[in-house]
Amino acid sequence: MCLGYISKEVERRFGDKRFGWKVFKKDGNNKLHPPLMFVVKNYLPYNKWIHEKDFKPLGPIKPLGSKRAKKYITAYDFKYEVGWHICLTREDARKWKGGNNLVIRKVKFRNPTAFGRQDGLSIVVAKEMLIIKNSKG
């Protein structure tokens, strides 16, 4: 998931909010993973603050030929800091999930780096999230 654009309107509407909804894959052992499995090295724990940099499979993302970690995502004509992409409404998470074999969980987030839209959905990009156990989307 990448933002289609940064939105001041989304930030004004949801800027004080500190929870949202995230779509995950669930493995046979009931462990959660982001839908793009290559993004993380392990399953994601419940009820623990998770920093995005600690869950990359090969350490920080580095552009080809660079020794420095990638701090920003460059998309179209804007850039934003990397982080967890979280839907700001349950309805948006349900739209993103579609009919896929995925689950939705409520998450708390902190250290937001960008508010924007992706395919019409309101999204926050945050450095940290906490997956709330027994939450359903």
Backbone as JSON Lines, residues from 0, in Angstrom:
{"i":0,"aa":"M","n":[0.85,-1.17,0.0],"ca":[0.0,0.0,0.0],"c":[0.89,1.23,0.0]}
{"i":1,"aa":"C","n":[0.66,2.13,-0.91],"ca":[1.37,3.41,-0.96],"c":[0.34,4.51,-1.15]}
{"i":2,"aa":"L","n":[0.6,5.65,-0.55],"ca":[-0.32,6.77,-0.67],"c":[-0.4,7.24,-2.12]}
{"i":3,"aa":"G","n":[-1.6,7.58,-2.54],"ca":[-1.8,8.19,-3.85],"c":[-1.49,9.67,-3.79]}
{"i":4,"aa":"Y","n":[-1.79,10.29,-2.64],"ca":[-1.44,11.69,-2.41],"c":[-1.58,12.04,-0.94]}
{"i":5,"aa":"I","n":[-0.85,13.06,-0.53],"ca":[-0.93,13.62,0.81],"c":[-2.18,14.51,0.85]}
{"i":6,"aa":"S","n":[-2.92,14.46,1.97],"ca":[-4.17,15.22,2.04],"c":[-4.28,16.0,3.34]}
{"i":7,"aa":"K","n":[-4.32,17.31,3.22],"ca":[-4.55,18.17,4.4],"c":[-5.97,17.95,4.94]}
{"i":8,"aa":"E","n":[-6.91,17.65,4.04],"ca":[-8.29,17.4,4.47],"c":[-8.36,16.18,5.37]}
{"i":9,"aa":"V","n":[-7.66,15.1,5.0],"ca":[-7.63,13.89,5.84],"c":[-6.95,14.21,7.17]}
{"i":10,"aa":"E","n":[-5.87,14.98,7.13],"ca":[-5.18,15.34,8.37],"c":[-6.09,16.19,9.27]}
{"i":11,"aa":"R","n":[-6.82,17.14,8.71],"ca":[-7.74,17.96,9.51],"c":[-8.84,17.1,10.13]}
{"i":12,"aa":"R","n":[-9.36,16.18,9.35],"ca":[-10.47,15.34,9.81],"c":[-10.04,14.31,10.84]}
{"i":13,"aa":"F","n":[-8.86,13.71,10.67],"ca":[-8.44,12.6,11.51],"c":[-7.17,12.87,12.33]}
{"i":14,"aa":"G","n":[-6.63,14.08,12.26],"ca":[-5.34,14.37,12.87],"c":[-5.22,14.1,14.36]}
{"i":15,"aa":"D","n":[-6.33,14.19,15.09],"ca":[-6.3,13.94,16.53],"c":[-6.53,12.47,16.87]}
{"i":16,"aa":"K","n":[-6.89,11.69,15.9],"ca":[-7.2,10.27,16.11],"c":[-5.92,9.48,16.33]}
{"i":17,"aa":"R","n":[-5.96,8.48,17.2],"ca":[-4.77,7.66,17.46],"c":[-5.07,6.17,17.38]}
{"i":18,"aa":"F","n":[-6.13,5.83,16.64],"ca":[-6.4,4.42,16.35],"c":[-6.96,4.31,14.94]}
{"i":19,"aa":"G","n":[-6.85,3.13,14.38],"ca":[-7.36,2.89,13.04],"c":[-7.54,1.4,12.84]}
{"i":20,"aa":"W","n":[-7.56,0.98,11.58],"ca":[-7.83,-0.41,11.22],"c":[-6.8,-0.86,10.2]}
{"i":21,"aa":"K","n":[-6.2,-2.03,10.45],"ca":[-5.16,-2.54,9.56],"c":[-5.57,-3.91,9.04]}
{"i":22,"aa":"V","n":[-5.25,-4.16,7.79],"ca":[-5.55,-5.43,7.14],"c":[-4.3,-6.32,7.25]}
{"i":23,"aa":"F","n":[-4.53,-7.58,7.64],"ca":[-3.44,-8.55,7.83],"c":[-3.76,-9.86,7.14]}
{"i":24,"aa":"K","n":[-2.7,-10.65,6.91],"ca":[-2.84,-12.06,6.58],"c":[-2.72,-12.81,7.9]}
{"i":25,"aa":"K","n":[-3.46,-13.9,8.02],"ca":[-3.39,-14.73,9.23],"c":[-2.91,-16.1,8.8]}
{"i":26,"aa":"D","n":[-1.84,-16.58,9.43],"ca":[-1.31,-17.89,9.03],"c":[-2.02,-19.01,9.77]}
{"i":27,"aa":"G","n":[-1.63,-20.23,9.51],"ca":[-2.26,-21.4,10.12],"c":[-2.11,-21.47,11.62]}
{"i":28,"aa":"N","n":[-1.16,-20.74,12.17],"ca":[-0.94,-20.72,13.62],"c":[-1.6,-19.51,14.29]}
{"i":29,"aa":"N","n":[-2.51,-18.87,13.57],"ca":[-3.22,-17.68,14.08],"c":[-2.3,-16.48,14.28]}
{"i":30,"aa":"K","n":[-1.17,-16.43,13.6],"ca":[-0.23,-15.31,13.69],"c":[-0.55,-14.32,12.58]}
{"i":31,"aa":"L","n":[-0.37,-13.04,12.88],"ca":[-0.67,-11.98,11.91],"c":[0.59,-11.54,11.18]}
{"i":32,"aa":"H","n":[0.43,-11.27,9.89],"ca":[1.47,-10.73,9.03],"c":[0.84,-9.65,8.16]}
{"i":33,"aa":"P","n":[1.6,-8.62,7.76],"ca":[1.03,-7.69,6.79],"c":[0.7,-8.42,5.49]}
{"i":34,"aa":"P","n":[-0.23,-7.89,4.7],"ca":[-0.62,-8.58,3.46],"c":[0.55,-8.81,2.51]}
{"i":35,"aa":"L","n":[1.55,-7.92,2.54],"ca":[2.75,-8.11,1.72],"c":[3.8,-8.77,2.61]}
{"i":36,"aa":"M","n":[3.89,-10.09,2.52],"ca":[4.71,-10.87,3.45],"c":[6.19,-10.49,3.42]}
{"i":37,"aa":"F","n":[6.7,-10.02,2.28],"ca":[8.13,-9.71,2.21],"c":[8.49,-8.49,3.03]}
{"i":38,"aa":"V","n":[7.5,-7.77,3.52],"ca":[7.77,-6.53,4.24],"c":[8.31,-6.79,5.65]}
{"i":39,"aa":"V","n":[7.95,-7.89,6.26],"ca":[8.4,-8.15,7.64],"c":[9.1,-9.48,7.75]}
{"i":40,"aa":"K","n":[9.92,-9.61,8.79],"ca":[10.68,-10.84,8.96],"c":[9.98,-11.85,9.86]}
{"i":41,"aa":"N","n":[9.04,-11.43,10.68],"ca":[8.34,-12.31,11.6],"c":[6.88,-11.93,11.67]}
{"i":42,"aa":"Y","n":[6.14,-12.73,12.44],"ca":[4.75,-12.36,12.69],"c":[4.73,-11.12,13.58]}
{"i":43,"aa":"L","n":[3.6,-10.47,13.63],"ca":[3.44,-9.25,14.4],"c":[2.73,-9.56,15.71]}
{"i":44,"aa":"P","n":[3.29,-9.16,16.83],"ca":[2.69,-9.49,18.14],"c":[1.49,-8.59,18.46]}
{"i":45,"aa":"Y","n":[0.6,-9.13,19.27],"ca":[-0.52,-8.35,19.8],"c":[-0.08,-7.57,21.05]}
{"i":46,"aa":"N","n":[-0.78,-6.47,21.31],"ca":[-0.63,-5.71,22.56],"c":[0.8,-5.29,22.88]}
{"i":47,"aa":"K","n":[1.55,-4.97,21.85],"ca":[2.93,-4.51,22.03],"c":[3.2,-3.45,20.96]}
{"i":48,"aa":"W","n":[3.83,-2.35,21.36],"ca":[4.15,-1.31,20.37],"c":[5.2,-1.85,19.41]}
{"i":49,"aa":"I","n":[4.92,-1.74,18.12],"ca":[5.78,-2.27,17.07],"c":[6.28,-1.09,16.23]}
{"i":50,"aa":"H","n":[7.6,-0.9,16.17],"ca":[8.18,0.14,15.32],"c":[8.44,-0.46,13.96]}
{"i":51,"aa":"E","n":[8.1,0.27,12.91],"ca":[8.23,-0.28,11.55],"c":[9.64,-0.71,11.21]}
{"i":52,"aa":"K","n":[10.64,-0.03,11.71],"ca":[12.02,-0.37,11.33],"c":[12.48,-1.71,11.89]}
{"i":53,"aa":"D","n":[11.82,-2.18,12.95],"ca":[12.21,-3.44,13.57],"c":[11.64,-4.67,12.88]}
{"i":54,"aa":"F","n":[10.8,-4.49,11.88],"ca":[10.13,-5.63,11.26],"c":[10.38,-5.74,9.77]}
{"i":55,"aa":"K","n":[11.48,-5.21,9.3],"ca":[11.83,-5.37,7.89],"c":[12.7,-6.63,7.76]}
{"i":56,"aa":"P","n":[12.5,-7.44,6.73],"ca":[13.19,-8.72,6.64],"c":[14.7,-8.62,6.51]}
{"i":57,"aa":"L","n":[15.18,-7.61,5.84],"ca":[16.62,-7.49,5.6],"c":[17.16,-6.2,6.19]}
{"i":58,"aa":"G","n":[16.54,-5.73,7.25],"ca":[16.95,-4.46,7.82],"c":[16.27,-3.32,7.07]}
{"i":59,"aa":"P","n":[16.73,-2.1,7.25],"ca":[16.11,-0.96,6.58],"c":[16.15,-1.09,5.07]}
{"i":60,"aa":"I","n":[15.12,-0.6,4.42],"ca":[15.05,-0.63,2.96],"c":[16.1,0.32,2.4]}
{"i":61,"aa":"K","n":[16.91,-0.17,1.47],"ca":[17.97,0.65,0.87],"c":[17.78,0.69,-0.64]}
{"i":62,"aa":"P","n":[17.86,1.87,-1.23],"ca":[17.8,1.93,-2.7],"c":[18.99,1.18,-3.3]}
{"i":63,"aa":"L","n":[18.81,0.64,-4.48],"ca":[19.9,-0.09,-5.14],"c":[21.16,0.76,-5.22]}
{"i":64,"aa":"G","n":[22.29,0.17,-4.87],"ca":[23.57,0.86,-4.96],"c":[23.84,1.82,-3.81]}
{"i":65,"aa":"S","n":[22.94,1.88,-2.82],"ca":[23.12,2.81,-1.71],"c":[23.44,2.05,-0.43]}
{"i":66,"aa":"K","n":[24.24,2.66,0.43],"ca":[24.54,2.07,1.73],"c":[23.68,2.67,2.82]}
{"i":67,"aa":"R","n":[22.87,3.66,2.46],"ca":[22.03,4.34,3.45],"c":[20.6,3.82,3.39]}
{"i":68,"aa":"A","n":[19.97,3.73,4.54],"ca":[18.58,3.28,4.61],"c":[17.65,4.3,3.97]}
{"i":69,"aa":"K","n":[16.61,3.8,3.36],"ca":[15.61,4.66,2.74],"c":[14.68,5.18,3.84]}
{"i":70,"aa":"K","n":[14.6,6.48,3.95],"ca":[13.78,7.09,4.98],"c":[12.44,7.56,4.42]}
{"i":71,"aa":"Y","n":[12.38,7.81,3.13],"ca":[11.18,8.35,2.52],"c":[10.72,7.48,1.37]}
{"i":72,"aa":"I","n":[9.41,7.48,1.17],"ca":[8.81,6.88,-0.01],"c":[8.56,8.04,-0.98]}
{"i":73,"aa":"T","n":[9.03,7.9,-2.19],"ca":[8.78,8.92,-3.2],"c":[7.71,8.38,-4.14]}
{"i":74,"aa":"A","n":[6.6,9.11,-4.22],"ca":[5.49,8.67,-5.07],"c":[4.98,9.87,-5.84]}
{"i":75,"aa":"Y","n":[4.88,9.73,-7.14],"ca":[4.39,10.81,-7.99],"c":[5.24,12.06,-7.76]}
{"i":76,"aa":"D","n":[4.66,13.12,-7.23],"ca":[5.43,14.35,-7.04],"c":[5.56,14.73,-5.56]}
{"i":77,"aa":"F","n":[5.51,13.74,-4.69],"ca":[5.65,14.01,-3.26],"c":[6.4,12.86,-2.59]}
{"i":78,"aa":"K","n":[6.82,13.08,-1.35],"ca":[7.46,12.0,-0.61],"c":[6.99,12.04,0.84]}
{"i":79,"aa":"Y","n":[7.08,10.9,1.49],"ca":[6.71,10.81,2.9],"c":[7.56,9.73,3.57]}
{"i":80,"aa":"E","n":[7.68,9.83,4.89],"ca":[8.49,8.87,5.62],"c":[7.85,7.49,5.61]}
{"i":81,"aa":"V","n":[8.66,6.45,5.56],"ca":[8.16,5.08,5.59],"c":[7.48,4.82,6.92]}
{"i":82,"aa":"G","n":[6.58,3.86,6.94],"ca":[5.87,3.51,8.17],"c":[4.72,2.55,7.88]}
{"i":83,"aa":"W","n":[3.99,2.23,8.93],"ca":[2.82,1.37,8.8],"c":[1.7,2.16,8.14]}
{"i":84,"aa":"H","n":[1.06,1.6,7.13],"ca":[-0.08,2.24,6.47],"c":[-1.36,1.69,7.12]}
{"i":85,"aa":"I","n":[-2.14,2.6,7.71],"ca":[-3.29,2.21,8.52],"c":[-4.53,2.96,8.01]}
{"i":86,"aa":"C","n":[-5.62,2.22,7.81],"ca":[-6.88,2.85,7.43],"c":[-7.45,3.58,8.64]}
{"i":87,"aa":"L","n":[-8.01,4.74,8.4],"ca":[-8.53,5.56,9.5],"c":[-9.98,5.24,9.84]}
{"i":88,"aa":"T","n":[-10.67,4.48,9.0],"ca":[-12.03,4.03,9.33],"c":[-12.14,2.53,9.06]}
{"i":89,"aa":"R","n":[-13.01,1.91,9.81],"ca":[-13.27,0.47,9.61],"c":[-13.82,0.22,8.21]}
{"i":90,"aa":"E","n":[-14.67,1.12,7.75],"ca":[-15.25,0.96,6.41],"c":[-14.17,0.97,5.34]}
{"i":91,"aa":"D","n":[-13.18,1.85,5.47],"ca":[-12.09,1.89,4.49],"c":[-11.28,0.61,4.53]}
{"i":92,"aa":"A","n":[-11.03,0.08,5.73],"ca":[-10.3,-1.19,5.83],"c":[-11.07,-2.31,5.15]}
{"i":93,"aa":"R","n":[-12.37,-2.31,5.32],"ca":[-13.21,-3.34,4.68],"c":[-13.17,-3.21,3.16]}
{"i":94,"aa":"K","n":[-13.17,-1.98,2.67],"ca":[-13.06,-1.77,1.22],"c":[-11.71,-2.27,0.71]}
{"i":95,"aa":"W","n":[-10.62,-1.96,1.42],"ca":[-9.29,-2.37,0.98],"c":[-9.16,-3.88,1.02]}
{"i":96,"aa":"K","n":[-9.71,-4.5,2.05],"ca":[-9.63,-5.96,2.2],"c":[-10.34,-6.66,1.06]}
{"i":97,"aa":"G","n":[-11.49,-6.13,0.65],"ca":[-12.24,-6.79,-0.42],"c":[-12.62,-8.2,-0.03]}
{"i":98,"aa":"G","n":[-12.61,-9.11,-0.99],"ca":[-12.96,-10.49,-0.71],"c":[-11.75,-11.37,-0.45]}
{"i":99,"aa":"N","n":[-10.61,-10.75,-0.23],"ca":[-9.38,-11.51,-0.04],"c":[-9.41,-12.33,1.25]}
{"i":100,"aa":"N","n":[-8.52,-13.28,1.35],"ca":[-8.4,-14.12,2.54],"c":[-7.58,-13.37,3.59]}
{"i":101,"aa":"L","n":[-8.13,-12.26,4.06],"ca":[-7.43,-11.39,4.99],"c":[-8.32,-11.09,6.18]}
{"i":102,"aa":"V","n":[-7.73,-10.55,7.25],"ca":[-8.5,-10.15,8.43],"c":[-8.19,-8.69,8.74]}
{"i":103,"aa":"I","n":[-9.1,-8.06,9.46],"ca":[-8.93,-6.66,9.87],"c":[-8.84,-6.62,11.39]}
{"i":104,"aa":"R","n":[-7.9,-5.86,11.9],"ca":[-7.75,-5.68,13.34],"c":[-7.65,-4.19,13.65]}
{"i":105,"aa":"K","n":[-8.22,-3.81,14.78],"ca":[-8.09,-2.44,15.26],"c":[-6.68,-2.26,15.8]}
{"i":106,"aa":"V","n":[-6.06,-1.12,15.49],"ca":[-4.71,-0.83,15.96],"c":[-4.66,0.58,16.53]}
{"i":107,"aa":"K","n":[-3.81,0.76,17.51],"ca":[-3.46,2.1,17.98],"c":[-2.22,2.49,17.2]}
{"i":108,"aa":"F","n":[-2.0,3.78,17.0],"ca":[-0.77,4.21,16.34],"c":[-0.23,5.45,17.01]}
{"i":109,"aa":"R","n":[1.08,5.66,16.83],"ca":[1.72,6.88,17.31],"c":[2.83,7.27,16.34]}
{"i":110,"aa":"N","n":[3.25,8.51,16.44],"ca":[4.25,9.07,15.54],"c":[3.82,9.03,14.07]}
{"i":111,"aa":"P","n":[2.65,9.62,13.76],"ca":[2.23,9.66,12.35],"c":[3.18,10.54,11.54]}
{"i":112,"aa":"T","n":[3.46,10.1,10.32],"ca":[4.36,10.86,9.43],"c":[3.63,11.46,8.25]}
{"i":113,"aa":"A","n":[2.45,10.92,7.9],"ca":[1.7,11.45,6.76],"c":[0.23,11.03,6.86]}
{"i":114,"aa":"F","n":[-0.64,11.89,6.38],"ca":[-2.06,11.58,6.21],"c":[-2.35,11.75,4.73]}
{"i":115,"aa":"G","n":[-3.1,10.81,4.18],"ca":[-3.39,10.93,2.76],"c":[-4.47,9.97,2.31]}
{"i":116,"aa":"R","n":[-4.52,9.79,1.0],"ca":[-5.51,8.89,0.4],"c":[-4.83,7.9,-0.52]}
{"i":117,"aa":"Q","n":[-5.37,6.7,-0.53],"ca":[-4.96,5.65,-1.46],"c":[-6.22,5.02,-2.0]}
{"i":118,"aa":"D","n":[-6.44,5.12,-3.28],"ca":[-7.64,4.56,-3.91],"c":[-8.92,5.06,-3.23]}
{"i":119,"aa":"G","n":[-8.91,6.33,-2.8],"ca":[-10.08,6.92,-2.17],"c":[-10.21,6.65,-0.68]}
{"i":120,"aa":"L","n":[-9.31,5.86,-0.11],"ca":[-9.37,5.51,1.31],"c":[-8.54,6.49,2.14]}
{"i":121,"aa":"S","n":[-9.01,6.82,3.34],"ca":[-8.27,7.69,4.25],"c":[-7.23,6.86,5.0]}
{"i":122,"aa":"I","n":[-5.96,7.26,4.86],"ca":[-4.83,6.48,5.39],"c":[-3.93,7.38,6.23]}
{"i":123,"aa":"V","n":[-3.38,6.8,7.31],"ca":[-2.3,7.44,8.04],"c":[-1.07,6.54,7.9]}
{"i":124,"aa":"V","n":[0.09,7.15,7.8],"ca":[1.35,6.41,7.84],"c":[1.97,6.74,9.19]}
{"i":125,"aa":"A","n":[2.25,5.7,9.98],"ca":[2.76,5.91,11.34],"c":[3.99,5.06,11.58]}
{"i":126,"aa":"K","n":[4.87,5.54,12.42],"ca":[6.09,4.8,12.75],"c":[5.82,3.6,13.66]}
{"i":127,"aa":"E","n":[4.81,3.73,14.53],"ca":[4.54,2.65,15.48],"c":[3.05,2.32,15.52]}
{"i":128,"aa":"M","n":[2.78,1.03,15.78],"ca":[1.39,0.61,15.98],"c":[1.34,-0.48,17.03]}
{"i":129,"aa":"L","n":[0.16,-0.63,17.62],"ca":[-0.11,-1.67,18.6],"c":[-1.39,-2.37,18.14]}
{"i":130,"aa":"I","n":[-1.31,-3.67,17.9],"ca":[-2.46,-4.44,17.43],"c":[-3.28,-4.85,18.65]}
{"i":131,"aa":"I","n":[-4.53,-4.47,18.67],"ca":[-5.4,-4.78,19.81],"c":[-5.94,-6.2,19.67]}
{"i":132,"aa":"K","n":[-5.58,-7.04,20.65],"ca":[-6.0,-8.44,20.62],"c":[-7.52,-8.54,20.74]}
{"i":133,"aa":"N","n":[-8.08,-9.5,20.06],"ca":[-9.52,-9.8,20.07],"c":[-10.36,-8.71,19.41]}
{"i":134,"aa":"S","n":[-9.73,-7.81,18.66],"ca":[-10.5,-6.83,17.91],"c":[-10.85,-7.43,16.56]}
{"i":135,"aa":"K","n":[-11.99,-7.09,16.04],"ca":[-12.42,-7.6,14.74],"c":[-12.84,-6.44,13.86]}
{"i":136,"aa":"G","n":[-12.64,-6.59,12.59],"ca":[-12.99,-5.53,11.66],"c":[-14.23,-5.84,10.9]}
